[in-house]
């Protein structure tokens, strides 16, 4: 089938996933995969791009195994990767609370939470490995919260009726990253890992159909260099900043993944974006990013809005019977702990109906009065104090005395480069881990699963699967004079030269902000056929204007953040168009991706399993994208209409 925007290609399949009982598949794959003996590992070189949880853990583990690893990040320290921003916790099926949790329940909750758009084999492996992750991190000294008796503490998160989330106050990502960082630094000191900070990957090098290296730019000096190896691992995070305003760090981008996509790597489910329900609302047009408040706050905070439209009284002056605790009303079984997509959609609905609070009516209350009365202020401070302090510094409001104001915002991306069960892309030698791949979360990520996936991929999965590929190595040495290496290097040089020499009159940020508004308006929480078609036209016009009018000041041979942003925004423009095409072709509501044309009588998302139970893996084409479908099969968790009532 062909459309105005894409054409269909051949189906794609995951040939590496084993058959048999799901609880035995990971062990079966580990045993059947080929190994590399310790002496031969020293002869093999692997590039790992990224030093967040997925990248640092992968580089550290591969170095510990004896491979020679080159690890790159664009931050000034690997400790500044965006994983540090994760606050609430990490899931694991330890069942310390004895409240009915198990590997199978975590598997079930994750498949259901992803609205039945993830692979069963991958998700079950993730649930199995989750228990090992906690042991690994405790051994590294990660200071998880503990109960009075000394056992690790757990709390609840959205989409689950058990307490399985391990946490380190409101800084879980930071503490886990410090654990991975010290493991990485151990290998740097041992000489197995060469760490290169302040370098950005700008191109993938492919030789004879295999990924053999990358082209990088030194962000301080502007020097362009090539790094060649036997395999490349991308652990470069998500692309939420395509929306301009998101909870992501300002530097988060899609360039590494998009360069690989343009070289032939499939990009899967690009329109799958997570909207997080507990973010501090935008305060004005001046803002360049949004701030996330941890989902853990929904454990004790109650979400409500005034029943009366436009009620601008102080929240303490609004009596209980004039408040609408709409999550508790609509979803009594889960209440305030419904999954993120459900909570975000519900907040948008009440705000659209005129019940929102704060500037522009784009906010709902997250109220801790009942928790403070029940537990006491000191107990609440012990659990959430740093989050409350952060909220007060940003808003000037004291959440102990006045409810927080929150509103949904772009947070995580479930889409990413397509990978098989071994985390290999369709380009031999190119592996993708963590948020940069699409594999585990379906159409909606459950809270506390991102940290779980990043560490699962880096510590346990990739080291066991990449060996099957590297067993054929060392591959023939590639010189920097090879024509494919020279061509990749020239493409980077030409792109930089264009940006610096283009005589434009618009800033990079002005284009990025305009793109973000298009994406949020037409490819955000609610989408329509008409809106997506309009967005594609607007993005194409904006892209043409970008290449004519963009102005980049400064020069290459220096720290030049305008130049950095120009390349990233150019890739965001192309990605944004593909996201809208992907969203347009998927005419179902699924996860956080609400199509107005596909809803139940009571306004809930309505899936179309008969027509859309597949992964959309897009191939880059000069004349438009090509869609390859990977059929999803469900043997253990049968798709049903998702209900949290």
C-alpha positions as CSV (number, residue, x, y, z in Angstrom):
1,X,0.0,0.0,0.0
2,X,1.2,3.5,-0.7
3,X,-0.1,6.8,0.7
4,X,0.8,10.4,0.1
5,X,3.4,10.2,2.9
6,X,4.9,6.7,2.9
7,X,4.9,3.3,1.2
8,X,4.8,-0.2,2.6
9,X,7.8,-2.5,2.7
10,X,8.4,-6.1,3.5
11,X,7.5,-7.3,7.1
12,X,10.3,-7.4,9.6
13,X,10.7,-10.2,12.3
14,X,12.7,-10.7,15.4
15,X,14.7,-13.8,14.4
16,X,16.7,-13.9,17.7
17,X,13.8,-14.4,20.2
18,X,13.7,-18.1,21.3
19,X,10.6,-20.2,21.2
20,X,9.3,-22.3,24.1
21,X,8.0,-21.4,27.6
22,X,8.5,-17.7,28.2
23,X,10.1,-18.2,31.5
24,X,12.9,-20.2,29.8
25,X,13.6,-18.1,26.8
26,X,16.2,-15.8,28.2
27,X,18.2,-18.7,29.7
28,X,17.8,-20.5,26.4
29,X,19.2,-17.5,24.4
30,X,22.1,-17.0,26.8
31,X,23.1,-20.7,26.4
32,X,22.7,-20.8,22.6
33,X,24.6,-17.6,21.9
34,X,28.2,-17.9,21.1
35,X,30.9,-16.8,23.6
36,X,34.2,-15.0,23.1
37,X,37.0,-16.4,25.2
38,X,38.9,-14.0,27.5
39,X,42.0,-13.9,25.4
40,X,40.1,-13.0,22.3
41,X,38.1,-10.2,24.0
42,X,41.3,-8.2,24.4
43,X,41.5,-8.1,20.6
44,X,38.0,-6.7,20.1
45,X,37.1,-3.0,20.3
46,X,33.6,-1.7,21.0
47,X,32.3,1.9,20.9
48,X,29.7,2.9,23.4
49,X,28.0,6.2,22.8
50,X,26.4,7.6,26.0
51,X,27.2,7.4,29.7
52,X,23.7,7.4,31.3
53,X,22.5,4.3,33.0
54,X,22.4,2.2,29.9
55,X,25.7,3.5,28.5
56,X,27.8,3.6,31.7
57,X,26.7,0.2,32.8
58,X,27.3,-1.3,29.3
59,X,30.8,0.3,29.0
60,X,31.7,-0.8,32.5
61,X,30.5,-4.3,32.1
62,X,32.2,-4.8,28.7
63,X,35.4,-3.4,30.1
64,X,35.2,-5.7,33.1
65,X,34.8,-8.6,30.6
66,X,38.1,-7.6,28.9
67,X,36.9,-5.9,25.7
68,X,38.6,-2.7,24.7
69,X,35.9,0.0,25.0
70,X,35.8,3.6,23.7
71,X,33.0,5.5,25.6
72,X,31.7,8.9,24.4
73,X,29.4,11.5,25.9
74,X,28.7,15.2,25.1
75,X,28.6,16.2,28.8
76,X,31.6,17.5,30.7
77,X,31.3,14.5,33.0
78,X,29.6,11.1,32.6
79,X,27.8,11.9,35.9
80,X,25.8,14.6,34.1
81,X,23.9,12.2,31.8
82,X,20.1,12.8,31.9
83,X,19.6,9.6,33.9
84,X,20.5,11.7,36.9
85,X,17.1,13.4,36.6
86,X,15.0,10.3,37.4
87,X,13.6,10.8,40.8
88,X,11.0,8.3,41.9
89,X,12.5,4.8,41.8
90,X,13.3,1.5,40.0
91,X,11.0,-1.5,39.8
92,X,12.0,-5.0,40.7
93,X,9.9,-8.1,41.5
94,X,11.5,-8.8,44.8
95,X,8.1,-9.0,46.7
96,X,9.7,-7.7,49.9
97,X,6.2,-6.4,50.9
98,X,4.7,-9.9,50.5
99,X,1.8,-8.3,48.8
100,X,1.5,-10.6,45.8
101,X,4.2,-9.4,43.5
102,X,6.2,-11.8,41.2
103,X,8.1,-11.8,38.0
104,X,5.0,-12.8,36.2
105,X,3.0,-9.9,37.8
106,X,5.6,-7.4,36.8
107,X,5.6,-8.8,33.3
108,X,1.8,-8.7,33.2
109,X,1.6,-5.1,34.5
110,X,4.2,-3.9,32.0
111,X,2.6,-5.5,29.0
112,X,-0.8,-4.2,30.1
113,X,0.6,-0.7,31.0
114,X,2.1,-0.5,27.5
115,X,-1.4,-1.1,26.1
116,X,-0.4,-4.4,24.5
117,X,2.1,-2.9,22.1
118,X,5.3,-4.4,23.4
119,X,7.0,-7.8,22.8
120,X,6.2,-10.4,25.4
121,X,9.7,-12.0,25.3
122,X,11.5,-8.7,25.9
123,X,9.2,-7.7,28.8
124,X,9.5,-11.0,30.6
125,X,13.2,-10.9,30.3
126,X,13.1,-7.4,31.8
127,X,11.0,-8.6,34.7
128,X,13.4,-11.5,35.3
129,X,16.5,-9.4,35.3
130,X,14.9,-6.7,37.6
131,X,15.7,-8.8,40.7
132,X,19.4,-9.0,39.7
133,X,19.6,-5.3,39.2
134,X,18.8,-4.5,42.8
135,X,21.4,-6.9,44.1
136,X,24.0,-5.4,41.8
137,X,23.2,-1.8,42.9
138,X,23.2,-2.6,46.6
139,X,26.6,-4.3,46.2
140,X,27.8,-1.0,44.5
141,X,26.6,0.9,47.6
142,X,23.5,2.6,46.1
143,X,21.8,4.0,49.3
144,X,18.3,2.7,48.8
145,X,15.8,3.6,51.5
146,X,15.4,1.0,54.1
147,X,12.6,0.0,56.6
148,X,13.0,-0.1,60.3
149,X,14.2,-3.7,60.2
150,X,16.9,-3.0,57.7
151,X,15.2,-4.4,54.6
152,X,15.1,-2.3,51.5
153,X,11.9,-0.2,51.4
154,X,9.4,-0.1,48.6
155,X,6.7,2.3,47.5
156,X,3.9,2.2,44.9
157,X,3.9,3.6,41.4
158,X,1.2,4.1,38.8
159,X,-0.1,1.1,37.0
160,X,0.5,-1.4,39.8
161,X,-1.4,-2.6,42.9
162,X,1.7,-3.9,44.6
163,X,4.7,-2.0,46.1
164,X,7.7,-2.9,44.0
165,X,9.5,0.4,43.5
166,X,12.9,0.7,45.2
167,X,14.0,4.3,45.8
168,X,16.7,6.6,47.2
169,X,14.5,9.4,48.5
170,X,13.7,11.6,45.4
171,X,17.1,11.1,43.8
172,X,17.1,7.5,42.6
173,X,18.4,8.2,39.2
174,X,21.3,10.2,40.6
175,X,22.3,7.5,43.1
176,X,22.0,4.7,40.5
177,X,24.1,6.7,38.0
178,X,26.8,7.2,40.7
179,X,26.9,3.5,41.1
180,X,27.3,2.9,37.4
181,X,29.8,5.8,37.2
182,X,32.1,4.3,39.8
183,X,31.9,1.0,38.0
184,X,32.8,2.8,34.8
185,X,35.7,4.8,36.4
186,X,37.1,1.5,37.8
187,X,37.5,0.3,34.2
188,X,38.9,3.7,33.1
189,X,41.6,3.3,35.7
190,X,42.1,-0.3,34.7
191,X,42.7,0.8,31.1
192,X,39.9,-1.2,29.5
193,X,37.7,1.9,28.8
194,X,38.8,5.1,27.1
195,X,36.4,7.8,28.2
196,X,35.9,10.8,25.9
197,X,33.8,13.6,27.4
198,X,32.6,16.7,25.5
199,X,32.4,14.8,22.3
200,X,29.3,14.5,20.2
201,X,28.6,11.7,17.7
202,X,27.6,13.3,14.3
203,X,27.8,10.3,11.9
204,X,27.8,6.5,11.9
205,X,30.5,4.8,9.8
206,X,29.3,1.7,7.8
207,X,31.8,-0.4,6.0
208,X,30.7,-3.5,3.9
209,X,27.2,-3.3,5.5
210,X,28.5,-3.4,9.1
211,X,28.7,-0.6,11.7
212,X,32.4,0.0,12.1
213,X,32.7,3.4,13.8
214,X,31.5,6.9,14.4
215,X,32.5,10.5,13.5
216,X,32.7,12.8,16.5
217,X,33.2,16.5,17.1
218,X,35.2,17.8,20.1
219,X,32.7,20.3,21.5
220,X,35.5,22.4,23.0
221,X,38.0,22.6,20.2
222,X,35.8,21.7,17.2
223,X,38.2,19.0,16.1
224,X,36.5,16.3,13.9
225,X,37.7,12.8,14.5
226,X,36.8,9.2,13.6
227,X,36.7,6.2,16.0
228,X,36.7,2.8,14.5
229,X,35.8,-0.5,16.1
230,X,34.3,-4.0,15.7
231,X,30.9,-2.9,17.0
232,X,29.0,0.2,18.0
233,X,26.5,0.6,20.9
234,X,24.2,3.5,21.0
235,X,22.9,4.4,24.5
236,X,21.9,8.0,23.7
237,X,18.6,8.4,25.4
238,X,15.3,9.7,24.0
239,X,14.1,12.4,21.7
240,X,11.4,14.3,23.8
241,X,13.1,17.6,23.1
242,X,11.5,17.5,19.6
243,X,8.7,19.2,21.5
244,X,11.1,22.0,22.6
245,X,9.4,22.1,26.0
246,X,9.9,18.8,27.8
247,X,11.3,17.5,31.1
248,X,14.4,16.5,29.3
249,X,17.8,18.1,29.9
250,X,18.4,20.9,27.3
251,X,21.1,18.8,25.6
252,X,19.0,15.7,25.0
253,X,18.6,15.1,21.3
254,X,18.1,12.5,18.6
255,X,21.2,13.0,16.4
256,X,23.1,9.8,17.1
257,X,19.9,7.7,16.5
258,X,18.8,9.8,13.5
259,X,22.2,9.6,11.8
260,X,22.0,5.8,12.2
261,X,18.4,5.9,10.8
262,X,19.6,7.8,7.7
263,X,22.2,5.1,7.2
264,X,19.6,2.4,7.2
265,X,18.6,1.6,10.8
266,X,14.9,1.2,11.2
267,X,13.2,3.7,13.6
268,X,10.3,2.0,15.4
269,X,7.1,3.6,16.7
270,X,8.4,7.2,16.6
271,X,5.0,8.7,17.6
272,X,5.0,6.8,21.0
273,X,5.7,9.6,23.4
274,X,5.1,9.6,27.1
275,X,3.3,12.5,28.6
276,X,4.1,12.7,32.3
277,X,1.1,13.8,34.5
278,X,3.1,15.5,37.4
279,X,5.1,18.4,35.9
280,X,5.2,22.0,37.1
281,X,3.0,23.9,34.6
282,X,4.6,26.3,32.1
283,X,4.8,29.8,33.5
284,X,5.3,31.8,30.3
285,X,6.7,31.9,26.8
286,X,10.2,32.6,28.1
287,X,10.7,29.0,29.3
288,X,13.0,26.7,27.6
289,X,12.3,23.5,29.6
290,X,9.8,22.1,32.1
291,X,10.5,20.5,35.5
292,X,9.3,17.1,36.5
293,X,7.9,16.3,39.9
294,X,8.3,12.7,40.7
295,X,5.4,10.3,40.2
296,X,6.1,9.0,43.7
297,X,4.3,12.0,44.9
298,X,1.1,10.4,43.8
299,X,1.5,7.8,46.6
300,X,0.4,10.4,49.2
301,X,-0.8,13.3,47.2
302,X,-4.4,13.6,46.1
303,X,-5.3,15.0,42.7
304,X,-8.3,17.4,42.4
305,X,-9.8,20.4,40.8
306,X,-12.6,22.7,41.8
307,X,-16.1,21.5,40.8
308,X,-17.0,25.1,39.8
309,X,-15.4,26.3,36.6
310,X,-13.0,29.2,36.9
311,X,-12.9,28.9,40.7
312,X,-9.8,31.0,41.6
313,X,-10.2,30.9,45.4
314,X,-7.3,29.9,47.6
315,X,-7.5,26.0,47.6
316,X,-7.8,26.0,51.4
317,X,-11.0,28.0,51.0
318,X,-12.6,25.4,48.8
319,X,-14.6,23.0,50.9
320,X,-14.3,19.2,50.4
321,X,-17.8,18.9,48.8
322,X,-16.8,21.5,46.2
323,X,-13.7,19.5,45.1
324,X,-13.5,16.9,42.4
325,X,-11.0,14.2,43.1
326,X,-11.5,13.1,39.6
327,X,-9.0,10.2,39.5
328,X,-10.5,8.6,42.6
329,X,-14.0,9.2,41.1
330,X,-13.3,7.7,37.7
331,X,-10.8,5.0,38.6
332,X,-11.7,3.7,42.1
333,X,-9.5,0.6,42.0
334,X,-6.3,2.5,41.3
335,X,-7.3,6.1,42.2
336,X,-4.3,8.4,42.0
337,X,-2.0,5.6,41.0
338,X,-3.4,5.0,37.5
339,X,-0.7,4.8,34.8
340,X,0.8,8.0,33.4
341,X,-1.2,8.1,30.2
342,X,-4.5,7.7,32.0
343,X,-3.6,10.4,34.6
344,X,-2.4,12.8,31.9
345,X,-5.4,12.4,29.7
346,X,-7.7,12.9,32.6
347,X,-6.0,16.1,33.6
348,X,-6.3,17.5,30.1
349,X,-10.0,16.6,30.0
350,X,-10.8,18.5,33.3
351,X,-8.7,21.5,32.2
352,X,-10.3,21.6,28.8
353,X,-13.7,21.6,30.5
354,X,-12.7,24.8,32.4
355,X,-11.8,23.3,35.8
356,X,-8.1,23.9,35.6
357,X,-6.2,26.1,38.1
358,X,-3.4,28.6,37.9
359,X,-2.3,30.7,34.9
360,X,-4.3,29.9,31.8
361,X,-6.2,27.2,33.7
362,X,-3.6,24.7,32.7
363,X,-3.1,23.0,36.0
364,X,-4.6,20.6,38.6
365,X,-3.9,20.4,42.4
366,X,-1.7,17.7,43.9
367,X,-2.6,18.0,47.6
368,X,-0.7,16.6,50.6
369,X,-2.9,18.0,53.4
370,X,-4.4,14.6,54.1
371,X,-1.0,12.9,54.2
372,X,0.4,15.6,56.5
373,X,-2.5,15.2,58.8
374,X,-2.3,11.4,58.7
375,X,1.5,10.9,58.9
376,X,2.8,14.2,60.3
377,X,4.9,16.8,58.5
378,X,8.2,15.1,59.5
379,X,7.3,11.8,57.9
380,X,6.3,13.6,54.7
381,X,9.5,15.6,54.7
382,X,11.5,12.4,55.1
383,X,9.9,10.9,52.0
384,X,9.6,13.9,49.7
385,X,11.5,16.8,51.3
386,X,13.9,17.5,48.4
387,X,11.1,17.4,45.9
388,X,9.0,19.9,48.0
389,X,12.1,22.2,48.3
390,X,12.6,22.1,44.5
391,X,9.0,22.9,43.9
392,X,9.1,25.9,46.3
393,X,12.3,27.2,44.7
394,X,10.7,27.2,41.2
395,X,7.2,28.4,42.0
396,X,7.6,30.4,45.3
397,X,4.8,28.4,46.8
398,X,5.1,26.2,49.9
399,X,3.6,22.7,49.1
400,X,3.3,21.9,52.8
401,X,0.8,24.8,53.1
402,X,-0.7,25.0,49.6
403,X,-1.3,22.1,47.1
404,X,1.2,21.8,44.3
405,X,0.0,22.7,40.8
406,X,0.8,20.1,38.1
407,X,0.1,19.6,34.5
408,X,1.1,16.9,31.9
409,X,4.3,17.4,29.9
410,X,6.5,15.5,27.4
411,X,8.8,13.2,29.3
412,X,10.0,9.9,27.9
413,X,9.9,8.3,24.4
414,X,8.9,4.7,24.0
415,X,9.9,4.8,20.3
416,X,13.5,4.4,19.2
417,X,15.7,2.4,16.9
418,X,14.3,-1.0,16.1
419,X,16.3,-3.9,17.8
420,X,15.9,-7.6,17.9
421,X,16.0,-9.8,21.1
422,X,19.8,-9.4,21.1
423,X,19.4,-5.5,21.1
424,X,20.9,-5.5,17.6
425,X,19.5,-3.1,15.1
426,X,18.9,-4.3,11.5
427,X,22.4,-3.0,10.7
428,X,24.9,-5.7,11.7
429,X,27.3,-4.5,14.4
430,X,25.0,-1.7,15.6
431,X,23.4,-2.3,19.0
432,X,21.0,0.0,20.8
433,X,20.2,0.1,24.5
434,X,18.0,1.9,27.0
435,X,15.7,4.7,25.9
436,X,17.4,4.9,22.5
437,X,15.7,1.6,21.5
438,X,12.0,0.9,21.3
439,X,11.9,-2.6,22.7
440,X,10.2,-2.9,26.1
441,X,7.5,-0.3,26.9
442,X,4.9,-0.5,24.2
443,X,2.8,2.6,23.9
444,X,3.2,3.8,27.5
445,X,6.0,3.3,30.0
446,X,5.0,2.4,33.5
447,X,6.8,4.7,36.1
448,X,10.1,3.3,37.5
449,X,10.7,1.2,34.4
450,X,13.1,3.4,32.6
451,X,15.9,2.9,35.2
452,X,15.1,-0.8,35.2
453,X,15.5,-1.1,31.4
454,X,18.6,1.0,31.2
455,X,20.5,-1.1,33.8
456,X,19.0,-4.3,32.5
457,X,20.3,-3.7,29.0
458,X,23.7,-2.4,30.2
459,X,24.6,-4.8,33.0
460,X,22.9,-8.0,32.0
461,X,21.5,-8.2,28.4
462,X,23.9,-6.6,26.0
463,X,27.1,-8.2,27.5
464,X,25.4,-11.6,27.0
465,X,24.1,-10.9,23.4
466,X,26.9,-8.8,21.8
467,X,29.3,-11.7,22.2
468,X,27.3,-13.7,19.6
469,X,28.2,-11.0,17.1
470,X,31.7,-10.5,18.2
471,X,32.5,-14.2,18.1
472,X,33.0,-13.7,14.4
473,X,35.6,-11.0,15.1
474,X,38.1,-9.4,15.1
475,X,36.8,-8.1,11.9
476,X,39.1,-6.9,9.1
477,X,40.8,-3.7,10.2
478,X,39.4,-0.6,8.7
479,X,41.7,2.4,8.0
480,X,40.7,6.0,8.2
481,X,41.6,6.3,4.5
482,X,38.8,3.8,3.6
483,X,36.4,5.4,1.2
484,X,33.4,4.9,3.4
485,X,35.2,6.4,6.4
486,X,36.3,9.4,4.3
487,X,32.8,9.9,3.0
488,X,31.3,9.9,6.5
489,X,33.9,12.4,7.6
490,X,33.2,14.6,4.6
491,X,29.4,14.5,5.2
492,X,30.1,15.9,8.7
493,X,32.5,18.6,7.4
494,X,30.1,19.7,4.7
495,X,27.1,19.9,7.2
496,X,29.1,22.1,9.6
497,X,30.4,24.3,6.8
498,X,26.9,24.9,5.6
499,X,25.6,26.0,9.0
500,X,28.5,28.4,9.5
501,X,28.3,29.9,6.0
502,X,24.6,30.1,5.5
503,X,23.7,33.8,5.4
504,X,20.4,33.5,7.3
505,X,18.4,35.7,9.6
506,X,16.7,33.4,12.1
507,X,18.1,31.8,15.2
508,X,18.2,28.0,15.7
509,X,16.0,28.4,18.8
510,X,13.3,30.2,16.9
511,X,12.9,27.2,14.6
512,X,13.0,24.7,17.5
513,X,10.4,26.6,19.4
514,X,8.1,26.8,16.4
515,X,8.5,23.1,15.7
516,X,7.7,22.3,19.4
517,X,4.5,24.2,19.2
518,X,3.4,22.3,16.1
519,X,4.3,19.0,17.7
520,X,2.5,19.7,21.0
521,X,-0.6,21.1,19.3
522,X,-1.1,18.3,16.7
523,X,1.0,15.3,17.8
524,X,0.7,15.6,21.6
525,X,-1.9,14.2,23.9
526,X,-4.7,14.3,21.4
527,X,-4.4,13.8,17.7
528,X,-6.7,13.9,14.7
529,X,-6.4,13.0,11.1
530,X,-6.9,16.7,10.0
531,X,-4.4,18.0,12.6
532,X,-1.7,15.5,11.7
533,X,-2.0,16.3,8.0
534,X,-1.7,20.0,8.8
535,X,1.3,19.4,11.0
536,X,3.1,17.5,8.3
537,X,2.6,20.4,5.9
538,X,3.7,22.9,8.5
539,X,6.8,21.0,9.4
540,X,7.8,20.6,5.7
541,X,7.5,24.3,5.2
542,X,9.4,25.0,8.4
543,X,12.2,22.6,7.3
544,X,12.5,24.3,4.0
545,X,12.7,27.7,5.7
546,X,15.3,26.3,8.2
547,X,17.8,25.4,5.5
548,X,17.3,28.8,3.8
549,X,17.2,31.2,6.8
550,X,19.0,29.6,9.8
551,X,21.8,31.7,11.2
552,X,24.7,30.2,13.1
553,X,27.2,32.6,14.6
554,X,30.8,31.9,15.7
555,X,33.1,29.3,14.2
556,X,33.8,25.6,14.4
557,X,37.2,25.8,16.1
558,X,35.7,26.8,19.5
559,X,33.0,26.0,21.9
560,X,29.9,26.9,19.8
561,X,26.6,25.8,21.2
562,X,24.6,27.5,18.4
563,X,26.4,25.1,16.0
564,X,25.6,22.1,18.2
565,X,22.0,23.1,18.4
566,X,21.7,23.6,14.6
567,X,22.6,20.0,13.8
568,X,20.3,18.7,16.5
569,X,17.3,20.9,15.3
570,X,17.9,19.8,11.7
571,X,17.4,16.2,12.8
572,X,14.4,17.1,15.0
573,X,12.7,18.6,12.0
574,X,13.0,15.4,10.1
575,X,12.1,13.3,13.1
576,X,9.0,15.5,13.8
577,X,7.7,14.8,10.3
578,X,8.2,11.0,10.7
579,X,6.4,11.1,14.1
580,X,3.4,12.8,12.5
581,X,3.4,10.3,9.7
582,X,3.6,7.4,12.2
583,X,0.8,8.9,14.3
584,X,-1.4,9.6,11.1
585,X,-1.1,6.0,9.9
586,X,-2.0,4.5,13.3
587,X,-5.7,5.4,13.4
588,X,-6.2,3.8,16.9
589,X,-6.0,5.3,20.4
590,X,-3.3,3.5,22.2
591,X,-1.4,4.3,25.4
592,X,-1.0,8.1,25.7
593,X,-1.7,8.5,22.0
594,X,-5.3,9.5,21.8
595,X,-6.9,9.7,18.4
596,X,-10.1,11.7,18.7
597,X,-11.7,9.4,16.0
598,X,-11.1,6.3,18.2
599,X,-12.6,6.5,21.7
600,X,-15.1,4.6,23.8
601,X,-18.5,5.9,24.7
602,X,-17.1,7.2,28.0
603,X,-14.2,8.9,26.3
604,X,-11.4,6.4,27.0
605,X,-8.8,5.2,24.5
606,X,-10.0,2.6,22.0
607,X,-7.4,0.3,20.6
608,X,-7.8,-1.5,17.2
609,X,-6.0,-4.9,17.8
610,X,-7.2,-6.3,14.5
611,X,-5.4,-3.8,12.4
612,X,-2.6,-2.3,14.6
613,X,-1.1,-5.1,16.7
614,X,2.3,-4.5,15.3
615,X,5.5,-2.6,15.6
616,X,5.9,0.2,13.0
617,X,9.5,0.0,11.9
618,X,10.3,2.8,9.5
619,X,13.1,2.8,7.0
620,X,14.6,6.1,5.7
621,X,13.9,6.7,2.1
622,X,14.9,9.8,0.1
623,X,11.5,9.8,-1.5
624,X,9.7,9.2,1.8
625,X,9.7,6.6,4.6
626,X,9.1,2.9,4.1
627,X,6.9,1.1,6.7
628,X,8.0,-2.4,7.8
629,X,5.6,-4.1,10.2
630,X,6.6,-6.6,12.9
631,X,3.6,-8.5,14.1
632,X,3.1,-8.8,17.8
633,X,1.8,-12.0,19.3
634,X,0.4,-12.4,22.8
635,X,0.5,-15.9,24.3
636,X,0.6,-15.1,28.0
637,X,-1.2,-11.7,28.4
638,X,-4.2,-11.6,26.1
639,X,-5.1,-8.1,24.9
640,X,-8.2,-6.7,26.6
641,X,-9.7,-3.3,26.9
642,X,-7.5,-1.7,29.5
643,X,-9.4,-0.8,32.7
644,X,-8.1,0.7,35.9
645,X,-11.5,1.2,37.4
